[in-house]
Amino acid sequence: MKIFCLKSLIFCFLTLSFIFPFSTQVQASPIDNKCPEGMVFIPGGTFNIGSDTHYESEQSANDVTVDSFCIDRHEVTNAEFRQFVEATSYKTIAERPLSKEQFPTLTDEQRQPGSIVFEPPSEGIQQVAALSWWHWTVGANWQHPYGPDSNIEGKDNYPVVHIAYDDAVAYANWKGKTIPTEAQWEYAGRGGLKDQDFSWGNQYSAKKANTWQGIFPFLNTKEDGHLGIASVESFPPNGYGLYDMTGNVWELTSDWYSVGHSGKDHSLNPVGPAKNASFDPAKPSEGALHVIKGGSYLCAKNYCSRYRPAARESQAPDTGTTHIGFRLITVHYVNSTGGDKLV
């Protein structure tokens, strides 16, 4: 339920990870690029999904094959999402009040539209309770990411945030695209590299992605040049020419979440479990959750550290936050007459 969705973010920030080197390159079949404008062609190929050297939730599967597809070069921006809203008058979940049917015990004031906002501890504070940096903020939404007194003026090229899964689906339907599966997202995120920790290799670099440097949540040294979200394409692309597949904002996938990648070995275009089988043992009361990928500007070495293609988290489908966005795909295949087609 929406009111309890804050739990779905805790484990992004409460686990320490260490970096282990491993390498070699992915094999992919070259096919002509026939992508719509603003998208990048990803040639189909086979890779190992997940990792066995970090978190249990990433347990790997070998020889996973994905067909060719096109994916957005960068995350969906405020300007792009605004075009959708202006054309359709769509209101995001964060802009709608909580329903009386779903939350009969709440007052009208408690059911006001809002979303979850990151607020760092006040200066000088050296110890805080877990989750105290997250606040339910009335009036927070994609147009007002930090509450009603904030806005996105001058931030057309920043990733749109406070987007719940249904909001992303609505936008995707309008664009004639789809949300990537986890396998598609991770294959693209690896940038043509095989079994390496990061989308650029095995060594962490603050200059390669928008992450948190310093001790989260108290001090961000801004070694990467950013304190919060960065505009898209602020960092170098990966080997496929994709921007911000690491850090900046988490990205939604269409897969329902379960621990690891059991059953995906030697599979073609695998997807996650059915909705009724989705379960995160770290969040047993939250029901079905979607997989999110890529980490965000809030991921640090001492918390989260999930700024790797194999890393994954679970996220409630009815809630957005200040650090979750998305990008879309179209699927490339050869039809029965031998011609190429995008769907």
Beta strands, then each sheet from edge to edge (+ up, - down):
strand 1: 27-28
strand 2: 39-42
strand 3: 45-49
strand 4: 61-66
strand 5: 69-72
strand 6: 114-118
strand 7: 134-138
strand 8: 250-256
strand 9: 290-293
strand 10: 313-315
strand 11: 324-325
strand 12: 329-334
strand 13: 340-342
sheet 1: 1+ 3- 4+
sheet 2: 2+ 5- 12+ 13-
sheet 3: 6+ 7-
sheet 4: 10+ 9- 8+ 11+
end
